[in-house]
Amino acid sequence: MSLTLAKAASLLLEHHLLNEIITPQGWTLNADGITDAHASFTHITYDTRSVRKGTLLVCKGRFKPEFLDGLDDKGLAAYVSQTDYSAYTDAPGLIVTDARKALSLLSAEF
């Protein structure tokens, strides 16, 4: 099974890590109404330098919003973070309580 935004949101919710899903249209807990929610991620990373089309980016540690500059153009599909970065990207954001635990779960599922 491949990892999608909908599957990632469901997995994070199941493990009590998901606070919200943020899109330019608003905040939700249900990914089904989000464009491309069922498209598979092609790559998962926490290194912004390796973002390419279809990437799920996990923002952890000393992440700075400036790191998101230009990533929409590179194909950032979504991000996972404890912080809302919707002012810096149009990609959906999975806002979680613990980014490191989320990375572990999502990497195993990927």
MOPAC internal coordinates of N, CA, C and O (Angstrom, degrees):
PM7 1SCF
backbone

  N    0.0000 0     0.00 0     0.00 0    0    0    0
  C    1.4547 1     0.00 0     0.00 0    1    0    0
  C    1.5255 1   109.16 1     0.00 0    2    1    0
  O    1.2310 1   120.66 1   -43.88 1    3    2    1
  N    1.3055 1   116.35 1   136.12 1    3    2    1
  C    1.4614 1   120.07 1  -179.85 1    5    3    2
  C    1.5255 1   110.32 1   -92.94 1    6    5    3
  O    1.2310 1   121.45 1   -23.58 1    7    6    5
  N    1.3094 1   114.83 1   156.42 1    7    6    5
  C    1.4591 1   121.01 1  -177.93 1    9    7    6
  C    1.5238 1   109.92 1   -88.80 1   10    9    7
  O    1.2310 1   120.73 1   -52.46 1   11   10    9
  N    1.3182 1   116.21 1   127.54 1   11   10    9
  C    1.4574 1   123.71 1   177.23 1   13   11   10
  C    1.5271 1   108.37 1  -122.03 1   14   13   11
  O    1.2310 1   120.58 1    -8.35 1   15   14   13
  N    1.3158 1   116.50 1   171.65 1   15   14   13
  C    1.4590 1   120.61 1   176.60 1   17   15   14
  C    1.5252 1   110.17 1   -61.37 1   18   17   15
  O    1.2310 1   120.45 1   136.74 1   19   18   17
  N    1.3310 1   116.75 1   -43.26 1   19   18   17
  C    1.4614 1   120.67 1   179.84 1   21   19   18
  C    1.5283 1   111.14 1   -62.83 1   22   21   19
  O    1.2310 1   120.28 1   135.77 1   23   22   21
  N    1.3284 1   117.07 1   -44.23 1   23   22   21
  C    1.4682 1   121.45 1   179.42 1   25   23   22
  C    1.5276 1   110.55 1   -66.29 1   26   25   23
  O    1.2310 1   120.06 1   138.47 1   27   26   25
  N    1.3230 1   117.49 1   -41.53 1   27   26   25
  C    1.4671 1   121.37 1   178.87 1   29   27   26
  C    1.5242 1   110.42 1   -62.10 1   30   29   27
  O    1.2310 1   120.37 1   135.20 1   31   30   29
  N    1.3255 1   116.90 1   -44.80 1   31   30   29
  C    1.4650 1   120.75 1   179.50 1   33   31   30
  C    1.5213 1   110.73 1   -62.44 1   34   33   31
  O    1.2310 1   120.57 1   136.56 1   35   34   33
  N    1.3167 1   116.52 1   -43.44 1   35   34   33
  C    1.4644 1   121.39 1   179.28 1   37   35   34
  C    1.5281 1   111.34 1   -62.44 1   38   37   35
  O    1.2310 1   120.51 1   135.09 1   39   38   37
  N    1.3194 1   116.63 1   -44.91 1   39   38   37
  C    1.4627 1   121.95 1   179.68 1   41   39   38
  C    1.5307 1   111.34 1   -62.80 1   42   41   39
  O    1.2310 1   120.71 1   134.85 1   43   42   41
  N    1.3211 1   116.25 1   -45.15 1   43   42   41
  C    1.4679 1   120.37 1   179.97 1   45   43   42
  C    1.5258 1   111.30 1   -66.57 1   46   45   43
  O    1.2310 1   120.37 1   142.66 1   47   46   45
  N    1.3253 1   116.90 1   -37.34 1   47   46   45
  C    1.4636 1   121.02 1   177.74 1   49   47   46
  C    1.5249 1   110.47 1   -66.43 1   50   49   47
  O    1.2310 1   120.82 1   137.79 1   51   50   49
  N    1.3200 1   116.03 1   -42.21 1   51   50   49
  C    1.4685 1   122.11 1   178.84 1   53   51   50
  C    1.5334 1   111.66 1   -59.14 1   54   53   51
  O    1.2310 1   120.46 1   146.10 1   55   54   53
  N    1.3207 1   116.72 1   -33.90 1   55   54   53
  C    1.4648 1   121.84 1  -179.48 1   57   55   54
  C    1.5297 1   112.68 1   -97.50 1   58   57   55
  O    1.2310 1   120.96 1  -164.64 1   59   58   57
  N    1.3299 1   115.77 1    15.36 1   59   58   57
  C    1.4749 1   122.50 1   175.69 1   61   59   58
  C    1.5253 1   112.81 1    58.15 1   62   61   59
  O    1.2310 1   120.63 1  -143.35 1   63   62   61
  N    1.3195 1   116.39 1    36.65 1   63   62   61
  C    1.4658 1   121.18 1   178.61 1   65   63   62
  C    1.5280 1   112.88 1  -108.04 1   66   65   63
  O    1.2310 1   119.98 1   157.62 1   67   66   65
  N    1.3239 1   117.65 1   -22.38 1   67   66   65
  C    1.4683 1   120.94 1  -174.75 1   69   67   66
  C    1.5238 1   111.65 1   -84.78 1   70   69   67
  O    1.2310 1   120.97 1   -54.99 1   71   70   69
  N    1.3312 1   115.75 1   125.01 1   71   70   69
  C    1.4669 1   121.15 1   173.38 1   73   71   70
  C    1.5188 1   110.54 1   -92.80 1   74   73   71
  O    1.2310 1   120.00 1   129.99 1   75   74   73
  N    1.3253 1   117.60 1   -50.01 1   75   74   73
  C    1.4652 1   123.52 1  -176.31 1   77   75   74
  C    1.5228 1   110.00 1  -158.00 1   78   77   75
  O    1.2310 1   121.37 1   -20.26 1   79   78   77
  N    1.3165 1   114.99 1   159.74 1   79   78   77
  C    1.4590 1   122.09 1   166.47 1   81   79   78
  C    1.5204 1   105.48 1  -111.29 1   82   81   79
  O    1.2310 1   120.56 1   -54.97 1   83   82   81
  N    1.3173 1   116.53 1   125.03 1   83   82   81
  C    1.4591 1   121.37 1  -178.22 1   85   83   82
  C    1.5254 1   109.38 1  -108.63 1   86   85   83
  O    1.2310 1   121.15 1   -50.11 1   87   86   85
  N    1.3304 1   115.41 1   129.89 1   87   86   85
  C    1.4634 1   122.01 1   174.12 1   89   87   86
  C    1.5270 1   107.59 1  -132.27 1   90   89   87
  O    1.2310 1   119.95 1   -11.45 1   91   90   89
  N    1.3198 1   117.70 1   168.55 1   91   90   89
  C    1.4674 1   118.48 1   175.80 1   93   91   90
  C    1.5364 1   112.72 1   -59.52 1   94   93   91
  O    1.2310 1   120.16 1   158.59 1   95   94   93
  N    1.3422 1   117.30 1   -21.41 1   95   94   93
  C    1.4617 1   121.44 1   179.65 1   97   95   94
  C    1.5265 1   113.30 1   -84.66 1   98   97   95
  O    1.2310 1   119.66 1   164.10 1   99   98   97
  N    1.3273 1   118.25 1   -15.90 1   99   98   97
  C    1.4606 1   120.22 1  -179.91 1  101   99   98
  C    1.5159 1   113.24 1   146.34 1  102  101   99
  O    1.2310 1   121.83 1    12.71 1  103  102  101
  N    1.3260 1   114.11 1  -167.29 1  103  102  101
  C    1.4616 1   122.51 1  -178.03 1  105  103  102
  C    1.5222 1   109.35 1  -108.79 1  106  105  103
  O    1.2310 1   120.45 1   -36.28 1  107  106  105
  N    1.3361 1   116.75 1   143.72 1  107  106  105
  C    1.4575 1   121.13 1  -178.63 1  109  107  106
  C    1.5290 1   109.89 1  -158.38 1  110  109  107
  O    1.2310 1   120.63 1   -10.95 1  111  110  109
  N    1.3061 1   116.40 1   169.05 1  111  110  109
  C    1.4647 1   121.69 1   170.18 1  113  111  110
  C    1.5267 1   110.52 1  -111.94 1  114  113  111
  O    1.2310 1   120.49 1   173.13 1  115  114  113
  N    1.3352 1   116.66 1    -6.87 1  115  114  113
  C    1.4533 1   122.18 1  -177.42 1  117  115  114
  C    1.5290 1   109.58 1  -109.11 1  118  117  115
  O    1.2310 1   120.30 1   -64.75 1  119  118  117
  N    1.3041 1   117.03 1   115.25 1  119  118  117
  C    1.4698 1   121.59 1  -176.74 1  121  119  118
  C    1.5221 1   113.24 1   -80.48 1  122  121  119
  O    1.2310 1   119.79 1   169.33 1  123  122  121
  N    1.3192 1   118.01 1   -10.67 1  123  122  121
  C    1.4620 1   120.30 1  -172.93 1  125  123  122
  C    1.5245 1   114.64 1   -59.59 1  126  125  123
  O    1.2310 1   119.26 1   149.40 1  127  126  125
  N    1.3187 1   119.02 1   -30.60 1  127  126  125
  C    1.4542 1   120.96 1  -179.59 1  129  127  126
  C    1.5207 1   114.33 1   -86.24 1  130  129  127
  O    1.2310 1   120.11 1  -178.88 1  131  130  129
  N    1.3161 1   117.39 1     1.12 1  131  130  129
  C    1.4614 1   122.14 1  -176.43 1  133  131  130
  C    1.5274 1   110.01 1   -89.47 1  134  133  131
  O    1.2310 1   120.55 1   -45.49 1  135  134  133
  N    1.3171 1   116.55 1   134.51 1  135  134  133
  C    1.4639 1   121.82 1   178.02 1  137  135  134
  C    1.5294 1   110.16 1   -55.68 1  138  137  135
  O    1.2310 1   120.72 1   -46.93 1  139  138  137
  N    1.3155 1   116.23 1   133.07 1  139  138  137
  C    1.4737 1   123.85 1   178.85 1  141  139  138
  C    1.5280 1   113.85 1    64.34 1  142  141  139
  O    1.2310 1   119.92 1  -157.77 1  143  142  141
  N    1.3266 1   117.76 1    22.23 1  143  142  141
  C    1.4693 1   120.83 1  -179.86 1  145  143  142
  C    1.5260 1   112.49 1   -62.91 1  146  145  143
  O    1.2310 1   120.48 1   156.95 1  147  146  145
  N    1.3317 1   116.68 1   -23.05 1  147  146  145
  C    1.4625 1   119.96 1  -178.32 1  149  147  146
  C    1.5313 1   112.57 1  -107.65 1  150  149  147
  O    1.2310 1   120.70 1  -168.70 1  151  150  149
  N    1.3314 1   116.26 1    11.30 1  151  150  149
  C    1.4711 1   120.83 1   174.71 1  153  151  150
  C    1.5275 1   108.87 1   -82.47 1  154  153  151
  O    1.2310 1   120.40 1   -42.75 1  155  154  153
  N    1.2997 1   116.84 1   137.25 1  155  154  153
  C    1.4671 1   121.28 1  -177.92 1  157  155  154
  C    1.5233 1   111.59 1   -73.26 1  158  157  155
  O    1.2310 1   121.06 1   -41.03 1  159  158  157
  N    1.3255 1   115.58 1   138.97 1  159  158  157
  C    1.4618 1   120.34 1   171.49 1  161  159  158
  C    1.5257 1   107.69 1   -71.27 1  162  161  159
  O    1.2310 1   120.86 1   -36.26 1  163  162  161
  N    1.3226 1   115.96 1   143.74 1  163  162  161
  C    1.4623 1   120.32 1   179.02 1  165  163  162
  C    1.5237 1   112.19 1   -98.31 1  166  165  163
  O    1.2310 1   120.91 1   165.58 1  167  166  165
  N    1.3311 1   115.86 1   -14.42 1  167  166  165
  C    1.4657 1   120.78 1  -172.19 1  169  167  166
  C    1.5249 1   108.06 1  -159.43 1  170  169  167
  O    1.2310 1   120.13 1   -36.69 1  171  170  169
  N    1.3210 1   117.36 1   143.31 1  171  170  169
  C    1.4591 1   121.94 1   173.21 1  173  171  170
  C    1.5263 1   107.40 1  -128.92 1  174  173  171
  O    1.2310 1   120.55 1   -45.83 1  175  174  173
  N    1.3298 1   116.54 1   134.17 1  175  174  173
  C    1.4624 1   120.39 1  -176.20 1  177  175  174
  C    1.5177 1   110.78 1  -156.80 1  178  177  175
  O    1.2310 1   121.28 1   -16.50 1  179  178  177
  N    1.3281 1   115.16 1   163.50 1  179  178  177
  C    1.4666 1   120.94 1   168.39 1  181  179  178
  C    1.5298 1   109.63 1  -115.15 1  182  181  179
  O    1.2310 1   120.16 1  -176.03 1  183  182  181
  N    1.3249 1   117.29 1     3.97 1  183  182  181
  C    1.4632 1   123.19 1  -179.85 1  185  183  182
  C    1.5302 1   109.37 1  -103.80 1  186  185  183
  O    1.2310 1   120.15 1   -70.29 1  187  186  185
  N    1.3141 1   117.32 1   109.71 1  187  186  185
  C    1.4662 1   121.34 1  -176.73 1  189  187  186
  C    1.5260 1   112.73 1   -61.97 1  190  189  187
  O    1.2310 1   120.14 1   157.23 1  191  190  189
  N    1.3160 1   117.34 1   -22.77 1  191  190  189
  C    1.4680 1   120.21 1  -179.96 1  193  191  190
  C    1.5201 1   112.37 1   -69.70 1  194  193  191
  O    1.2310 1   120.11 1   161.28 1  195  194  193
  N    1.3283 1   117.39 1   -18.72 1  195  194  193
  C    1.4655 1   119.64 1  -178.27 1  197  195  194
  C    1.5310 1   113.18 1  -103.37 1  198  197  195
  O    1.2310 1   120.17 1  -169.15 1  199  198  197
  N    1.3232 1   117.28 1    10.85 1  199  198  197
  C    1.4662 1   120.46 1   179.13 1  201  199  198
  C    1.5236 1   110.06 1   -66.78 1  202  201  199
  O    1.2310 1   121.43 1   -45.91 1  203  202  201
  N    1.3273 1   114.88 1   134.09 1  203  202  201
  C    1.4596 1   122.56 1   175.59 1  205  203  202
  C    1.5283 1   107.47 1  -143.59 1  206  205  203
  O    1.2310 1   120.25 1     1.10 1  207  206  205
  N    1.3046 1   117.13 1  -178.90 1  207  206  205
  C    1.4637 1   120.82 1  -176.46 1  209  207  206
  C    1.5298 1   111.12 1   -54.81 1  210  209  207
  O    1.2310 1   121.06 1   -51.35 1  211  210  209
  N    1.3326 1   115.58 1   128.65 1  211  210  209
  C    1.4546 1   121.11 1   176.92 1  213  211  210
  C    1.5159 1   115.06 1    86.03 1  214  213  211
  O    1.2310 1   119.69 1  -164.40 1  215  214  213
  N    1.3241 1   118.20 1    15.60 1  215  214  213
  C    1.4676 1   122.04 1  -175.51 1  217  215  214
  C    1.5227 1   112.72 1   -82.76 1  218  217  215
  O    1.2310 1   121.19 1   -42.33 1  219  218  217
  N    1.3284 1   115.34 1   137.67 1  219  218  217
  C    1.4607 1   123.37 1   167.03 1  221  219  218
  C    1.5225 1   105.97 1  -100.07 1  222  221  219
  O    1.2310 1   120.57 1   -63.31 1  223  222  221
  N    1.3248 1   116.52 1   116.69 1  223  222  221
  C    1.4620 1   122.71 1  -177.36 1  225  223  222
  C    1.5189 1   109.80 1  -101.88 1  226  225  223
  O    1.2310 1   120.30 1   -50.18 1  227  226  225
  N    1.3254 1   117.04 1   129.82 1  227  226  225
  C    1.4588 1   121.79 1   174.86 1  229  227  226
  C    1.5231 1   107.98 1  -102.82 1  230  229  227
  O    1.2310 1   120.89 1   -61.12 1  231  230  229
  N    1.3260 1   115.90 1   118.88 1  231  230  229
  C    1.4664 1   122.74 1  -179.02 1  233  231  230
  C    1.5223 1   107.80 1   -94.70 1  234  233  231
  O    1.2310 1   120.57 1   -66.94 1  235  234  233
  N    1.3170 1   116.51 1   113.06 1  235  234  233
  C    1.4636 1   120.16 1  -177.00 1  237  235  234
  C    1.5188 1   110.33 1  -138.23 1  238  237  235
  O    1.2310 1   121.09 1    -9.76 1  239  238  237
  N    1.3026 1   115.51 1   170.24 1  239  238  237
  C    1.4588 1   120.65 1   174.82 1  241  239  238
  C    1.5106 1   113.34 1    61.53 1  242  241  239
  O    1.2310 1   121.03 1    53.80 1  243  242  241
  N    1.3145 1   115.64 1  -126.20 1  243  242  241
  C    1.4709 1   121.71 1  -176.57 1  245  243  242
  C    1.5250 1   112.36 1   -93.73 1  246  245  243
  O    1.2310 1   120.71 1  -141.11 1  247  246  245
  N    1.3062 1   116.26 1    38.89 1  247  246  245
  C    1.4628 1   121.26 1   179.98 1  249  247  246
  C    1.5231 1   110.14 1   -63.14 1  250  249  247
  O    1.2310 1   121.09 1   -41.52 1  251  250  249
  N    1.3291 1   115.52 1   138.48 1  251  250  249
  C    1.4670 1   121.51 1   178.20 1  253  251  250
  C    1.5264 1   108.74 1  -119.36 1  254  253  251
  O    1.2310 1   119.83 1   -36.87 1  255  254  253
  N    1.3255 1   117.93 1   143.13 1  255  254  253
  C    1.4645 1   119.81 1  -178.60 1  257  255  254
  C    1.5261 1   113.60 1   -58.68 1  258  257  255
  O    1.2310 1   120.04 1   152.26 1  259  258  257
  N    1.3254 1   117.52 1   -27.74 1  259  258  257
  C    1.4676 1   120.40 1   178.69 1  261  259  258
  C    1.5251 1   111.58 1   -60.50 1  262  261  259
  O    1.2310 1   120.40 1   155.76 1  263  262  261
  N    1.3339 1   116.84 1   -24.24 1  263  262  261
  C    1.4621 1   120.65 1   179.91 1  265  263  262
  C    1.5317 1   111.66 1   -63.77 1  266  265  263
  O    1.2310 1   120.12 1   161.24 1  267  266  265
  N    1.3390 1   117.38 1   -18.76 1  267  266  265
  C    1.4623 1   121.55 1  -179.53 1  269  267  266
  C    1.5277 1   113.19 1   -82.75 1  270  269  267
  O    1.2310 1   120.12 1   170.30 1  271  270  269
  N    1.3246 1   117.37 1    -9.70 1  271  270  269
  C    1.4697 1   121.36 1  -179.12 1  273  271  270
  C    1.5268 1   110.88 1   -55.49 1  274  273  271
  O    1.2310 1   120.70 1   -56.95 1  275  274  273
  N    1.3193 1   116.27 1   123.05 1  275  274  273
  C    1.4587 1   122.03 1   176.28 1  277  275  274
  C    1.5156 1   115.81 1    81.55 1  278  277  275
  O    1.2310 1   119.54 1   176.47 1  279  278  277
  N    1.3318 1   118.48 1    -3.53 1  279  278  277
  C    1.4624 1   119.76 1  -175.98 1  281  279  278
  C    1.5262 1   113.05 1   -74.53 1  282  281  279
  O    1.2310 1   119.82 1   152.68 1  283  282  281
  N    1.3345 1   117.95 1   -27.32 1  283  282  281
  C    1.4671 1   119.31 1   174.97 1  285  283  282
  C    1.5277 1   109.48 1   -60.54 1  286  285  283
  O    1.2310 1   120.53 1   139.05 1  287  286  285
  N    1.3246 1   116.58 1   -40.95 1  287  286  285
  C    1.4691 1   121.26 1   179.49 1  289  287  286
  C    1.5260 1   112.25 1   -68.26 1  290  289  287
  O    1.2310 1   120.23 1   152.98 1  291  290  289
  N    1.3243 1   117.17 1   -27.02 1  291  290  289
  C    1.4726 1   120.96 1   178.94 1  293  291  290
  C    1.5232 1   112.03 1   -81.93 1  294  293  291
  O    1.2310 1   120.19 1   169.52 1  295  294  293
  N    1.3523 1   117.24 1   -10.48 1  295  294  293
  C    1.4557 1   120.01 1   176.66 1  297  295  294
  C    1.5144 1   115.40 1   106.97 1  298  297  295
  O    1.2310 1   119.93 1  -158.90 1  299  298  297
  N    1.3240 1   117.74 1    21.10 1  299  298  297
  C    1.4656 1   120.34 1   176.96 1  301  299  298
  C    1.5235 1   109.10 1   -55.10 1  302  301  299
  O    1.2310 1   120.24 1   -58.30 1  303  302  301
  N    1.3360 1   117.15 1   121.70 1  303  302  301
  C    1.4634 1   121.59 1  -177.65 1  305  303  302
  C    1.5228 1   111.70 1   -88.81 1  306  305  303
  O    1.2310 1   120.41 1   142.45 1  307  306  305
  N    1.3411 1   116.82 1   -37.55 1  307  306  305
  C    1.4656 1   121.86 1  -179.12 1  309  307  306
  C    1.5188 1   108.30 1  -168.93 1  310  309  307
  O    1.2310 1   121.17 1   -15.33 1  311  310  309
  N    1.3280 1   115.36 1   164.67 1  311  310  309
  C    1.4594 1   119.73 1   175.48 1  313  311  310
  C    1.5211 1   109.88 1  -133.52 1  314  313  311
  O    1.2310 1   121.17 1   -25.07 1  315  314  313
  N    1.3180 1   115.36 1   154.93 1  315  314  313
  C    1.4600 1   123.74 1   175.78 1  317  315  314
  C    1.5167 1   106.45 1  -118.27 1  318  317  315
  O    1.2310 1   120.66 1   -49.58 1  319  318  317
  N    1.3313 1   116.35 1   130.42 1  319  318  317
  C    1.4604 1   119.30 1  -176.27 1  321  319  318
  C    1.5207 1   110.73 1  -160.58 1  322  321  319
  O    1.2310 1   121.10 1   -19.53 1  323  322  321
  N    1.3091 1   115.50 1   160.47 1  323  322  321
  C    1.4585 1   121.21 1   171.41 1  325  323  322
  C    1.5281 1   109.94 1   -86.29 1  326  325  323
  O    1.2310 1   120.44 1   170.83 1  327  326  325
  N    1.3296 1   116.76 1    -9.17 1  327  326  325
  C    1.4590 1   123.59 1  -176.65 1  329  327  326
  C    1.5220 1   110.37 1  -121.66 1  330  329  327
  O    1.2310 1   120.58 1   -36.61 1  331  330  329
  N    1.3147 1   116.50 1   143.39 1  331  330  329
  C    1.4596 1   122.63 1   176.13 1  333  331  330
  C    1.5299 1   109.39 1   -77.22 1  334  333  331
  O    1.2310 1   120.80 1   -61.98 1  335  334  333
  N    1.3346 1   116.08 1   118.02 1  335  334  333
  C    1.4629 1   121.18 1   176.84 1  337  335  334
  C    1.5282 1   111.24 1  -113.21 1  338  337  335
  O    1.2310 1   120.09 1  -155.29 1  339  338  337
  N    1.3217 1   117.44 1    24.71 1  339  338  337
  C    1.4640 1   120.56 1  -176.40 1  341  339  338
  C    1.5256 1   113.10 1   -63.75 1  342  341  339
  O    1.2310 1   119.56 1   160.87 1  343  342  341
  N    1.3145 1   118.44 1   -19.13 1  343  342  341
  C    1.4668 1   121.27 1   176.20 1  345  343  342
  C    1.5298 1   111.55 1   -74.68 1  346  345  343
  O    1.2310 1   120.33 1   168.06 1  347  346  345
  N    1.3391 1   116.97 1   -11.94 1  347  346  345
  C    1.4653 1   121.61 1  -174.76 1  349  347  346
  C    1.5287 1   113.69 1  -113.61 1  350  349  347
  O    1.2310 1   120.02 1   170.37 1  351  350  349
  N    1.3408 1   117.57 1    -9.63 1  351  350  349
  C    1.4615 1   121.35 1  -178.87 1  353  351  350
  C    1.5214 1   109.98 1  -153.29 1  354  353  351
  O    1.2310 1   121.00 1   -26.82 1  355  354  353
  N    1.3235 1   115.70 1   153.18 1  355  354  353
  C    1.4626 1   121.01 1   174.63 1  357  355  354
  C    1.5278 1   111.35 1   -92.71 1  358  357  355
  O    1.2310 1   120.14 1   174.49 1  359  358  357
  N    1.3214 1   117.34 1    -5.51 1  359  358  357
  C    1.4603 1   121.32 1   179.62 1  361  359  358
  C    1.5288 1   109.64 1   -68.19 1  362  361  359
  O    1.2310 1   120.14 1   -34.58 1  363  362  361
  N    1.3328 1   117.35 1   145.42 1  363  362  361
  C    1.4630 1   119.72 1   176.13 1  365  363  362
  C    1.5253 1   110.67 1   -61.14 1  366  365  363
  O    1.2310 1   120.91 1   -35.10 1  367  366  365
  N    1.3182 1   115.87 1   144.90 1  367  366  365
  C    1.4581 1   121.16 1   178.22 1  369  367  366
  C    1.5117 1   111.40 1  -116.87 1  370  369  367
  O    1.2310 1   120.46 1   -51.56 1  371  370  369
  N    1.3152 1   116.73 1   128.44 1  371  370  369
  C    1.4603 1   122.08 1   172.95 1  373  371  370
  C    1.5239 1   106.32 1   -94.72 1  374  373  371
  O    1.2310 1   120.51 1   -74.16 1  375  374  373
  N    1.3170 1   116.63 1   105.84 1  375  374  373
  C    1.4579 1   121.39 1  -176.47 1  377  375  374
  C    1.5236 1   108.02 1   -90.29 1  378  377  375
  O    1.2310 1   121.17 1   -58.68 1  379  378  377
  N    1.3241 1   115.37 1   121.32 1  379  378  377
  C    1.4610 1   121.73 1  -171.77 1  381  379  378
  C    1.5271 1   111.60 1  -122.22 1  382  381  379
  O    1.2310 1   121.29 1   -12.91 1  383  382  381
  N    1.3233 1   115.14 1   167.09 1  383  382  381
  C    1.4634 1   120.60 1   177.99 1  385  383  382
  C    1.5180 1   112.05 1   -84.25 1  386  385  383
  O    1.2310 1   120.02 1   154.84 1  387  386  385
  N    1.3346 1   117.57 1   -25.16 1  387  386  385
  C    1.4631 1   121.76 1  -178.40 1  389  387  386
  C    1.5336 1   109.18 1  -147.65 1  390  389  387
  O    1.2310 1   120.43 1   -75.19 1  391  390  389
  N    1.3163 1   116.78 1   104.81 1  391  390  389
  C    1.4690 1   121.64 1  -176.01 1  393  391  390
  C    1.5251 1   112.36 1   -65.61 1  394  393  391
  O    1.2310 1   119.98 1   144.81 1  395  394  393
  N    1.3188 1   117.64 1   -35.19 1  395  394  393
  C    1.4681 1   119.80 1  -179.25 1  397  395  394
  C    1.5277 1   111.74 1   -68.45 1  398  397  395
  O    1.2310 1   120.07 1   138.29 1  399  398  397
  N    1.3231 1   117.48 1   -41.71 1  399  398  397
  C    1.4654 1   120.28 1   175.69 1  401  399  398
  C    1.5223 1   110.23 1   -64.92 1  402  401  399
  O    1.2310 1   120.73 1   140.00 1  403  402  401
  N    1.3191 1   116.22 1   -40.00 1  403  402  401
  C    1.4642 1   120.44 1   178.12 1  405  403  402
  C    1.5265 1   110.46 1   -61.59 1  406  405  403
  O    1.2310 1   120.11 1   136.60 1  407  406  405
  N    1.3246 1   117.39 1   -43.40 1  407  406  405
  C    1.4634 1   121.81 1   178.33 1  409  407  406
  C    1.5240 1   110.58 1   -59.00 1  410  409  407
  O    1.2310 1   120.39 1   135.85 1  411  410  409
  N    1.3016 1   116.87 1   -44.15 1  411  410  409
  C    1.4579 1   121.45 1  -179.99 1  413  411  410
  C    1.5321 1   111.21 1   -61.37 1  414  413  411
  O    1.2310 1   120.45 1   131.03 1  415  414  413
  N    1.3182 1   116.75 1   -48.97 1  415  414  413
  C    1.4660 1   121.33 1  -179.71 1  417  415  414
  C    1.5265 1   111.89 1   -63.13 1  418  417  415
  O    1.2310 1   120.90 1   131.88 1  419  418  417
  N    1.3177 1   115.88 1   -48.12 1  419  418  417
  C    1.4598 1   120.28 1  -176.24 1  421  419  418
  C    1.5254 1   111.97 1   -68.58 1  422  421  419
  O    1.2310 1   120.13 1   143.57 1  423  422  421
  N    1.3148 1   117.35 1   -36.43 1  423  422  421
  C    1.4701 1   120.82 1   177.50 1  425  423  422
  C    1.5205 1   110.73 1   -64.39 1  426  425  423
  O    1.2310 1   120.57 1   138.42 1  427  426  425
  N    1.3230 1   116.52 1   -41.58 1  427  426  425
  C    1.4643 1   120.54 1   179.03 1  429  427  426
  C    1.5310 1   110.71 1   -64.74 1  430  429  427
  O    1.2310 1   120.45 1   143.39 1  431  430  429
  N    1.3127 1   116.74 1   -36.61 1  431  430  429
  C    1.4666 1   121.35 1   179.80 1  433  431  430
  C    1.5271 1   111.70 1   -74.81 1  434  433  431
  O    1.2310 1   120.36 1   149.95 1  435  434  433
  N    1.3193 1   116.91 1   -30.05 1  435  434  433
  C    1.4562 1   122.35 1  -177.87 1  437  435  434
  C    1.5197 1   110.07 1   -67.17 1  438  437  435
  O    1.2310 1   120.10 1   180.00 1  439  438  437

